[in-house]
């Protein structure tokens, strides 16, 4: 719970309060289909999948924004942006987007939030984990070819 402050003087800049959820599902949609949370271990239980274990159940993120949550004809797609305090902090991220000339604002790529993609509740990739993901796709083909020069991954 946070109450916005009023500036004392006209030139004072007051930051918006930061909201951190204190319960794992508070602030997220109702997955139960009718008036309450889903039953444990049901197919609609968001905590029974990677989405629950790595995103919804975690309380120590400095920032957790749901960017997309939709269902296509074939699958459920969830995309989150997170700042994990182990690797980054919210203050540095805010400085990186401020254009104030600080080190952070000159190197915003070092402070951007991690973006995590889930398909049907299963984690598919993360922004900061892309290298390992792509290496796992490329290396088998490179080792199988006698003289690899260029690689195209399609699909």
Backbone torsions as a table, in degrees:
resi	resn	phi	psi	omega
1	UNK	NA	132.5	-178.7
2	UNK	-143.7	143.1	179.0
3	UNK	-112.6	123.3	179.0
4	UNK	-62.1	140.8	178.2
5	UNK	-89.1	149.3	173.3
6	UNK	-93.5	138.9	177.3
7	UNK	-64.4	142.8	179.6
8	UNK	-80.4	-39.8	177.5
9	UNK	-118.0	166.6	-178.2
10	UNK	-66.4	-29.9	-177.3
11	UNK	-94.2	0.2	179.6
12	UNK	-75.8	134.5	177.0
13	UNK	-102.2	123.4	-179.2
14	UNK	-111.7	124.9	179.6
15	UNK	-76.7	148.0	174.6
16	UNK	-66.2	146.3	177.6
17	UNK	-67.8	151.5	178.5
18	UNK	-96.5	131.5	179.1
19	UNK	-103.2	123.4	174.0
20	UNK	-117.4	128.3	-178.4
21	UNK	-75.9	136.1	-177.7
22	UNK	-98.0	-3.8	177.4
23	UNK	-130.2	141.3	-169.0
24	UNK	-58.9	-29.7	-179.6
25	UNK	-110.4	-2.7	-179.9
26	UNK	-66.9	133.1	-180.0
27	UNK	92.7	-2.3	178.7
28	UNK	-115.5	163.8	-175.4
29	UNK	-65.4	160.9	178.1
30	UNK	-81.8	117.0	-179.7
31	UNK	-94.8	-1.8	-174.8
32	UNK	-81.2	-14.2	178.3
33	UNK	84.6	1.9	178.4
34	UNK	-179.4	83.1	166.9
35	UNK	79.9	4.0	179.5
36	UNK	-165.6	176.4	179.7
37	UNK	-68.9	158.7	179.3
38	UNK	-67.4	152.3	176.7
39	UNK	-70.4	145.5	-179.1
40	UNK	-57.8	141.4	177.0
41	UNK	64.4	11.6	173.6
42	UNK	-81.3	158.9	-179.4
43	UNK	-58.9	-24.0	-179.3
44	UNK	-93.2	2.2	-179.0
45	UNK	-72.9	109.9	-177.2
46	UNK	-66.9	-19.7	-178.7
47	UNK	-85.4	-7.7	-178.4
48	UNK	-86.4	-1.7	-177.3
49	UNK	-120.7	-179.1	175.1
50	UNK	-57.0	-37.5	179.3
51	UNK	-56.5	-40.6	177.6
52	UNK	-72.7	-46.8	-175.9
53	UNK	-67.1	-41.6	-172.7
54	UNK	-100.3	-11.0	-175.4
55	UNK	-129.2	-61.9	-172.2
56	UNK	-73.2	-32.5	-176.1
57	UNK	-85.3	-10.1	-175.7
58	UNK	-86.7	128.0	-177.0
59	UNK	-107.1	-4.9	-172.9
60	UNK	-99.9	14.0	174.5
61	UNK	-69.8	141.6	172.0
62	UNK	-74.4	-29.8	178.4
63	UNK	-147.5	139.6	175.6
64	UNK	-144.5	106.6	179.9
65	UNK	-116.3	127.8	173.6
66	UNK	-82.4	112.7	-178.9
67	UNK	-85.8	-44.1	-178.6
68	UNK	-142.4	137.0	170.7
69	UNK	-147.0	104.2	-175.1
70	UNK	-146.1	165.0	178.1
71	UNK	-124.1	122.0	175.8
72	UNK	-89.3	-174.4	177.7
73	UNK	-64.8	-24.3	-172.6
74	UNK	-111.5	-26.0	-173.1
75	UNK	-160.6	165.1	173.9
76	UNK	-93.8	134.1	-177.3
77	UNK	-120.8	123.8	177.2
78	UNK	-127.7	131.9	178.1
79	UNK	-129.5	127.0	-179.5
80	UNK	-123.6	150.6	169.4
81	UNK	-112.5	128.7	-176.8
82	UNK	-136.1	151.4	169.2
83	UNK	-119.1	116.1	179.0
84	UNK	-92.1	124.6	-176.9
85	UNK	-62.0	-19.4	178.2
86	UNK	-68.2	-29.5	-175.4
87	UNK	-112.9	-22.1	-174.0
88	UNK	-157.6	174.8	176.1
89	UNK	-141.6	158.8	-175.5
90	UNK	-65.3	-37.2	179.5
91	UNK	-62.3	-44.8	178.5
92	UNK	-64.0	-40.3	177.7
93	UNK	-61.8	-45.9	179.4
94	UNK	-62.4	-38.8	176.6
95	UNK	-65.5	-34.0	-177.2
96	UNK	-68.4	-23.1	178.9
97	UNK	-103.3	8.4	-174.9
98	UNK	-91.1	-17.0	-177.2
99	UNK	55.7	40.0	-178.6
100	UNK	-95.7	6.3	179.6
101	UNK	86.1	-0.5	179.4
102	UNK	-71.4	166.4	177.9
103	UNK	-55.5	-43.2	-178.7
104	UNK	-61.0	-42.9	-178.7
105	UNK	-72.5	-22.9	176.8
106	UNK	-82.0	-18.5	179.9
107	UNK	-131.4	60.3	-175.1
108	UNK	-64.1	-23.9	180.0
109	UNK	-63.3	-22.1	179.2
110	UNK	-81.0	-14.8	-172.2
111	UNK	-120.6	4.1	-178.7
112	UNK	-70.3	151.2	-179.8
113	UNK	-65.5	156.3	173.8
114	UNK	-76.6	139.3	177.8
115	UNK	-110.8	126.3	-174.8
116	UNK	-119.7	130.6	-179.0
117	UNK	-110.9	129.9	176.8
118	UNK	-120.4	134.3	171.6
119	UNK	-116.5	121.9	-175.7
120	UNK	52.5	36.9	177.2
121	UNK	82.2	-2.1	-178.9
122	UNK	-102.3	127.5	-178.8
123	UNK	-64.8	128.7	-179.6
124	UNK	-103.0	-47.0	-179.4
125	UNK	-160.5	162.9	174.7
126	UNK	-131.5	155.0	179.4
127	UNK	-61.1	-44.0	-178.0
128	UNK	-82.2	-4.3	179.0
129	UNK	-112.3	12.7	-176.5
130	UNK	-64.4	-37.0	-176.3
131	UNK	-58.3	-48.5	-179.5
132	UNK	-64.2	-38.0	179.5
133	UNK	-62.8	-48.4	-178.8
134	UNK	-70.9	-35.6	177.2
135	UNK	-61.8	-39.2	179.6
136	UNK	-65.2	-28.7	177.4
137	UNK	-80.9	-37.2	-172.4
138	UNK	-83.3	-41.9	-171.6
139	UNK	-58.8	-43.6	179.6
140	UNK	-58.0	-42.2	177.9
141	UNK	-67.4	-37.3	179.6
142	UNK	-67.0	-40.4	179.5
143	UNK	-70.9	-30.6	-178.2
144	UNK	-76.5	-24.9	-177.7
145	UNK	-90.1	138.1	-177.4
146	UNK	-69.4	-29.3	-177.7
147	UNK	-144.8	72.9	-176.9
148	UNK	-72.0	135.6	177.5
149	UNK	-124.8	-42.1	179.5
150	UNK	-133.7	149.1	-178.1
151	UNK	-130.7	135.8	173.0
152	UNK	-125.5	126.6	176.6
153	UNK	-107.6	119.6	-177.0
154	UNK	-123.5	130.8	175.4
155	UNK	110.2	NA	NA
